[in-house]
Structures are given as structure tokens and as C-alpha cells.
Amino acid sequence: MSGFTFAAALGLALGFLFGVGCAAAVLYTIYLSGYRAALRDAANGGTAKRYVQETRRMGRT
């Protein structure tokens, strides 16, 4: 019975560490690619350059 408790505690600890690590990696990737770019575009005050390019490419302007 003591082997099961050690294995369960080890599995819980590893699962928690990998889970938190993966969640942190995903949040950091979102921050790098999207959130920071959105803040930069909002600080410019005008329409984002990429938005203008994409609307031209789609033929909406």
C-alpha cells in the first residue's frame, strides 16, 4: 500500500508541474504573438498596417 501512495504522490507532483509548465508556455506564446502586437497597434492610434494589407488582399477597399 505504501508503494501506491508514493506512486500517486509522484504522479500528482509530475502532473502538476507539467500542467503548470505547459499552461505557462501557452500563455507566454499568446503574449508574444498576439497580445503584445495588439498593444503596439493600439498605441499607434490608427488602423493597423496588417489589417489594411489583409483588407486590400481580400478586395474590401
Buried (B, 14 or more C-beta within 10 A) or exposed (E): EEEEEEEEEEEEEEEEEEEEEEEEEEEEEEEEEEEEEEEEBEEEEEEBEEEEEEEEEEEEE
